[in-house]
Amino acid sequence: MQDMIKRIVEADSEARALEEDNRIAAEKERARIEAQAQAIHKKYMDEAKEEIAKNEAYLEKYYDRKLSEAAAKQESALIKLKSDYEANRDRWVDEIVARVIG
């Protein structure tokens, strides 16, 4: 009987030790998985930030080019308007006066 109790106590002790080993292994595995998840998250966030930076640079160049094109068109229109004004000023003044005086 004494031998039986001793074997039960030893089995219980071994089971508790095994349970503790399993708990520690599970905690380590959870920590490893969490670290891996954080590393993956960081990698994708870094890639996304890099892509955003590329897109911002592209869009900045694109809109700078569009702004330059618009400014060139505006300058061209202003030059034409001034040219038309210089060429037709007297005729336009005479026509306005004629319409007003009638």
Secondary structure as GFF3:
##gff-version 3
##sequence-region A 1 102
A	DSSP	alpha_helix	2	101	.	.	.	ID=ss1
###
